[in-house]
């Protein structure tokens, strides 16, 4: 379970790094001629990872798990909102990156990684 949790944490962290780069590109849309969207794929993976993290920590025996689960749920809601848009601009991603909910989850995950939970 720890390896799976670590993998999900890595998905969130690397996804956030990708989103920072995407936000800096000044794009109006994620649409490409091929129909593929790397930002959409990244957001979808982060959404799934946040759900997995919450599910894995639901039965944890420390109080902080409830905090992480709550922050994961709020982050998933923000990710869902962005994913529901027809076009995903750099500005939209920049605003997602600034979201206190996503930042709280990242900080939670850094703390969990350092404590070996």
N, C-alpha and C positions, 0 to 999 in steps of 0.2 A: 504494500500500500504506500509506503514512503516513496518508492521509486515513481509510482504513478502520480502521486502528489507533486513530487519534484518536477516531473515532466509537464504537468499542467501549469505549475508556477512558471516554468521556463517559457511555455507558450504565451502566457500573459506578458511576461517581461520582454521577450523578443518581439511580440506583436506591438507593444507600446513603442519600442525603438523604431519599428517600421513606420508606425503612425507619425512619429516625430518627423521622419524623413519625408513622408507623403505630404504632411502639412506645409513643409517648406517649398514644395514644388509649384505652388500657385495654380493648381489645376482647377478648372471649373466643373469638371465631371470625371468620374472614374470610367466612363464608357470608352471602349476601344473598338477598332474595326473588327477584331476577332471575337468580341463579346465577352472576353475574359476581364476580370477585375481582381487584381492582386489585393487591393485594399478591402474589397468585399470578402474575399477568401480569408484574409487576416482577421477581419472583424468577426466572421463566422466562427473561426477557430478560437478566438478569444472568448466569445459568447459561450461556446461549448466547454471550454476549459474552466471558466468561472462557475458554470453549473456543476462540473465534476468536482471542483474544489469544495464547493458548498456541500455536496453530497458526501464527500469523503470526511469532512470535518464535523458533520452533524452529530456523530456519536463520540467525538473526541472528549476527553475527560478534563479539559481545562476551559476556564471561562472565556478565554480569548477566542475560542472557536466560534462562539455565537457572534462575536463582533465581525469576524472574517466572513461568516455566512451572510450576515446582513449587508456588509459592503459588497460582497459578490453579487447578491441579488440586485442591489441598486446599480451596480456596474452593468449587469446583464440588461437591465431596463434601458439604460442609456445606449448600450450597444444595439439593442433591438430597435430603438428609435432611429438611429443612424442607418441601420440596415434596411429600414422600411422606406427610405428615400429613393426616388427614381435615379437621382444622380448624387454622387458623394464628392463634394468639392474639398479642396485643401482647407478652406476656411471652416467648413463643417468639422473636419477632423481636428483642426486646431482647437476648436471649441470643445470637442470631446476630450482632447488631451488635457485641457484646462479644467475639466470637470472634477470637482472635489471627490466625487464618488469613485471614479477610476483611480485617482491619485491615492485615495484612502486604501483601496484594494492593493495597489502596488506597494504601499508602505507596509500594510499588513503582511504581504507575502515576503517582503524583505526581512521582516522581523521573524516570521516563521522559519524562513531559510536559515537565518543565523542561529536560531535556538534549537534547530534539529528536530522540530516537531514532525 
